[in-house]
Amino acid sequence: MTVTNADGSTTVDNGDGTSTTTWPDGTTEVGYADGSTMRTFPDGRVLNTYPDGTRTFNDQYGTPLDPGTGNPLPAPPVTAQPVVTAGDVESGVHVISGVAEALLVLADAEGALALIEPINAMFAPISMALEVWHALDSAPRAYGTMGYCYGLMYGALDMGEPAYPQGPYSLDSPETVQEKQTRYAEGVRTAAAQLADGTSGSALRNRVLLRTAYLGSDPHRTLNEIWVTACRKNDDEFYADHLALMWPDTGMTEA
């Protein structure tokens, strides 16, 4: 069901406990059953609001912003920090806070560049994650892979939980749509579990952030490297060669 609101926006009930509101300027907001929302602005900024009233705001690169003003948050006071080694980062003993720190680690930690190549070794946990969907048909399997990829990027950048992509499903039966939603959610949960797995999860987060810093601080490039790697590990060459993932909105598009 679609409802037109007084401010010119339209709200669609997605049928899975979420709703999506779209404004004429391209702003979208996904509302979740627990009362939280994720609003994405045309320039890629993302505002998350939680049931307790707290909010987080990030630009398209994952840089934290002030939720009230939209301005970058002030840098924390400069204090003397212990020396971070590539070994600390690789093991997950040291947790990189974001892309900005990842850039510093690449510049200052001897041996850090070795952690970002090759891509297959860097994202070794992908192989284990994909075993969950290997026996599925290619389309549901791809949605599981997509959820996993977005889960890794959103989680590493502290952007909350990625919403299920919205789009036309006129050629899909309700059962097929439900299957895709289920596999997507499984992928998101699998990535979240890996990132939360102690020092192993911290090490994975570090590698995602280091790779993003290395690729010009562009999460979109890292996301699609993960996507291509994951698809090929599951023999989904068509998806790897012909489709790419969007950013920061979720969804597939032609490569």
Secondary structure as a PSIPRED ss2 file (coil, helix, strand):
# PSIPRED VFORMAT (PSIPRED V4.0)

   1 M C   1.000  0.000  0.000
   2 T E   0.000  0.000  1.000
   3 V E   0.000  0.000  1.000
   4 T E   0.000  0.000  1.000
   5 N C   1.000  0.000  0.000
   6 A C   1.000  0.000  0.000
   7 D C   1.000  0.000  0.000
   8 G C   1.000  0.000  0.000
   9 S C   1.000  0.000  0.000
  10 T E   0.000  0.000  1.000
  11 T E   0.000  0.000  1.000
  12 V E   0.000  0.000  1.000
  13 D E   0.000  0.000  1.000
  14 N C   1.000  0.000  0.000
  15 G C   1.000  0.000  0.000
  16 D C   1.000  0.000  0.000
  17 G C   1.000  0.000  0.000
  18 T C   1.000  0.000  0.000
  19 S E   0.000  0.000  1.000
  20 T E   0.000  0.000  1.000
  21 T E   0.000  0.000  1.000
  22 T E   0.000  0.000  1.000
  23 W C   1.000  0.000  0.000
  24 P C   1.000  0.000  0.000
  25 D C   1.000  0.000  0.000
  26 G C   1.000  0.000  0.000
  27 T C   1.000  0.000  0.000
  28 T E   0.000  0.000  1.000
  29 E E   0.000  0.000  1.000
  30 V E   0.000  0.000  1.000
  31 G E   0.000  0.000  1.000
  32 Y C   1.000  0.000  0.000
  33 A C   1.000  0.000  0.000
  34 D C   1.000  0.000  0.000
  35 G C   1.000  0.000  0.000
  36 S C   1.000  0.000  0.000
  37 T E   0.000  0.000  1.000
  38 M E   0.000  0.000  1.000
  39 R E   0.000  0.000  1.000
  40 T E   0.000  0.000  1.000
  41 F C   1.000  0.000  0.000
  42 P C   1.000  0.000  0.000
  43 D C   1.000  0.000  0.000
  44 G C   1.000  0.000  0.000
  45 R C   1.000  0.000  0.000
  46 V E   0.000  0.000  1.000
  47 L E   0.000  0.000  1.000
  48 N E   0.000  0.000  1.000
  49 T E   0.000  0.000  1.000
  50 Y C   1.000  0.000  0.000
  51 P C   1.000  0.000  0.000
  52 D C   1.000  0.000  0.000
  53 G C   1.000  0.000  0.000
  54 T C   1.000  0.000  0.000
  55 R E   0.000  0.000  1.000
  56 T E   0.000  0.000  1.000
  57 F E   0.000  0.000  1.000
  58 N E   0.000  0.000  1.000
  59 D C   1.000  0.000  0.000
  60 Q C   1.000  0.000  0.000
  61 Y C   1.000  0.000  0.000
  62 G C   1.000  0.000  0.000
  63 T C   1.000  0.000  0.000
  64 P E   0.000  0.000  1.000
  65 L E   0.000  0.000  1.000
  66 D C   1.000  0.000  0.000
  67 P C   1.000  0.000  0.000
  68 G C   1.000  0.000  0.000
  69 T C   1.000  0.000  0.000
  70 G C   1.000  0.000  0.000
  71 N C   1.000  0.000  0.000
  72 P E   0.000  0.000  1.000
  73 L C   1.000  0.000  0.000
  74 P C   1.000  0.000  0.000
  75 A C   1.000  0.000  0.000
  76 P C   1.000  0.000  0.000
  77 P C   1.000  0.000  0.000
  78 V C   1.000  0.000  0.000
  79 T C   1.000  0.000  0.000
  80 A C   1.000  0.000  0.000
  81 Q C   1.000  0.000  0.000
  82 P C   1.000  0.000  0.000
  83 V C   1.000  0.000  0.000
  84 V C   1.000  0.000  0.000
  85 T C   1.000  0.000  0.000
  86 A H   0.000  1.000  0.000
  87 G H   0.000  1.000  0.000
  88 D H   0.000  1.000  0.000
  89 V H   0.000  1.000  0.000
  90 E H   0.000  1.000  0.000
  91 S H   0.000  1.000  0.000
  92 G C   1.000  0.000  0.000
  93 V C   1.000  0.000  0.000
  94 H C   1.000  0.000  0.000
  95 V C   1.000  0.000  0.000
  96 I C   1.000  0.000  0.000
  97 S C   1.000  0.000  0.000
  98 G C   1.000  0.000  0.000
  99 V H   0.000  1.000  0.000
 100 A H   0.000  1.000  0.000
 101 E H   0.000  1.000  0.000
 102 A H   0.000  1.000  0.000
 103 L H   0.000  1.000  0.000
 104 L H   0.000  1.000  0.000
 105 V H   0.000  1.000  0.000
 106 L H   0.000  1.000  0.000
 107 A H   0.000  1.000  0.000
 108 D H   0.000  1.000  0.000
 109 A C   1.000  0.000  0.000
 110 E C   1.000  0.000  0.000
 111 G C   1.000  0.000  0.000
 112 A H   0.000  1.000  0.000
 113 L H   0.000  1.000  0.000
 114 A H   0.000  1.000  0.000
 115 L H   0.000  1.000  0.000
 116 I H   0.000  1.000  0.000
 117 E C   1.000  0.000  0.000
 118 P C   1.000  0.000  0.000
 119 I H   0.000  1.000  0.000
 120 N H   0.000  1.000  0.000
 121 A H   0.000  1.000  0.000
 122 M H   0.000  1.000  0.000
 123 F C   1.000  0.000  0.000
 124 A C   1.000  0.000  0.000
 125 P H   0.000  1.000  0.000
 126 I H   0.000  1.000  0.000
 127 S H   0.000  1.000  0.000
 128 M H   0.000  1.000  0.000
 129 A H   0.000  1.000  0.000
 130 L H   0.000  1.000  0.000
 131 E C   1.000  0.000  0.000
 132 V C   1.000  0.000  0.000
 133 W C   1.000  0.000  0.000
 134 H C   1.000  0.000  0.000
 135 A C   1.000  0.000  0.000
 136 L C   1.000  0.000  0.000
 137 D C   1.000  0.000  0.000
 138 S H   0.000  1.000  0.000
 139 A H   0.000  1.000  0.000
 140 P H   0.000  1.000  0.000
 141 R H   0.000  1.000  0.000
 142 A H   0.000  1.000  0.000
 143 Y H   0.000  1.000  0.000
 144 G H   0.000  1.000  0.000
 145 T H   0.000  1.000  0.000
 146 M H   0.000  1.000  0.000
 147 G H   0.000  1.000  0.000
 148 Y H   0.000  1.000  0.000
 149 C H   0.000  1.000  0.000
 150 Y H   0.000  1.000  0.000
 151 G H   0.000  1.000  0.000
 152 L H   0.000  1.000  0.000
 153 M H   0.000  1.000  0.000
 154 Y H   0.000  1.000  0.000
 155 G H   0.000  1.000  0.000
 156 A H   0.000  1.000  0.000
 157 L C   1.000  0.000  0.000
 158 D C   1.000  0.000  0.000
 159 M C   1.000  0.000  0.000
 160 G C   1.000  0.000  0.000
 161 E C   1.000  0.000  0.000
 162 P C   1.000  0.000  0.000
 163 A C   1.000  0.000  0.000
 164 Y C   1.000  0.000  0.000
 165 P C   1.000  0.000  0.000
 166 Q C   1.000  0.000  0.000
 167 G C   1.000  0.000  0.000
 168 P C   1.000  0.000  0.000
 169 Y C   1.000  0.000  0.000
 170 S C   1.000  0.000  0.000
 171 L C   1.000  0.000  0.000
 172 D C   1.000  0.000  0.000
 173 S C   1.000  0.000  0.000
 174 P H   0.000  1.000  0.000
 175 E H   0.000  1.000  0.000
 176 T H   0.000  1.000  0.000
 177 V H   0.000  1.000  0.000
 178 Q H   0.000  1.000  0.000
 179 E H   0.000  1.000  0.000
 180 K H   0.000  1.000  0.000
 181 Q H   0.000  1.000  0.000
 182 T H   0.000  1.000  0.000
 183 R H   0.000  1.000  0.000
 184 Y H   0.000  1.000  0.000
 185 A H   0.000  1.000  0.000
 186 E H   0.000  1.000  0.000
 187 G H   0.000  1.000  0.000
 188 V H   0.000  1.000  0.000
 189 R H   0.000  1.000  0.000
 190 T H   0.000  1.000  0.000
 191 A H   0.000  1.000  0.000
 192 A H   0.000  1.000  0.000
 193 A H   0.000  1.000  0.000
 194 Q H   0.000  1.000  0.000
 195 L H   0.000  1.000  0.000
 196 A C   1.000  0.000  0.000
 197 D C   1.000  0.000  0.000
 198 G H   0.000  1.000  0.000
 199 T H   0.000  1.000  0.000
 200 S H   0.000  1.000  0.000
 201 G H   0.000  1.000  0.000
 202 S H   0.000  1.000  0.000
 203 A H   0.000  1.000  0.000
 204 L H   0.000  1.000  0.000
 205 R H   0.000  1.000  0.000
 206 N H   0.000  1.000  0.000
 207 R H   0.000  1.000  0.000
 208 V H   0.000  1.000  0.000
 209 L H   0.000  1.000  0.000
 210 L H   0.000  1.000  0.000
 211 R H   0.000  1.000  0.000
 212 T H   0.000  1.000  0.000
 213 A H   0.000  1.000  0.000
 214 Y H   0.000  1.000  0.000
 215 L C   1.000  0.000  0.000
 216 G C   1.000  0.000  0.000
 217 S C   1.000  0.000  0.000
 218 D C   1.000  0.000  0.000
 219 P H   0.000  1.000  0.000
 220 H H   0.000  1.000  0.000
 221 R H   0.000  1.000  0.000
 222 T H   0.000  1.000  0.000
 223 L H   0.000  1.000  0.000
 224 N H   0.000  1.000  0.000
 225 E H   0.000  1.000  0.000
 226 I H   0.000  1.000  0.000
 227 W H   0.000  1.000  0.000
 228 V H   0.000  1.000  0.000
 229 T H   0.000  1.000  0.000
 230 A H   0.000  1.000  0.000
 231 C H   0.000  1.000  0.000
 232 R H   0.000  1.000  0.000
 233 K H   0.000  1.000  0.000
 234 N C   1.000  0.000  0.000
 235 D C   1.000  0.000  0.000
 236 D C   1.000  0.000  0.000
 237 E H   0.000  1.000  0.000
 238 F H   0.000  1.000  0.000
 239 Y H   0.000  1.000  0.000
 240 A H   0.000  1.000  0.000
 241 D H   0.000  1.000  0.000
 242 H H   0.000  1.000  0.000
 243 L E   0.000  0.000  1.000
 244 A E   0.000  0.000  1.000
 245 L E   0.000  0.000  1.000
 246 M C   1.000  0.000  0.000
 247 W C   1.000  0.000  0.000
 248 P C   1.000  0.000  0.000
 249 D C   1.000  0.000  0.000
 250 T C   1.000  0.000  0.000
 251 G C   1.000  0.000  0.000
 252 M E   0.000  0.000  1.000
 253 T E   0.000  0.000  1.000
 254 E E   0.000  0.000  1.000
 255 A C   1.000  0.000  0.000
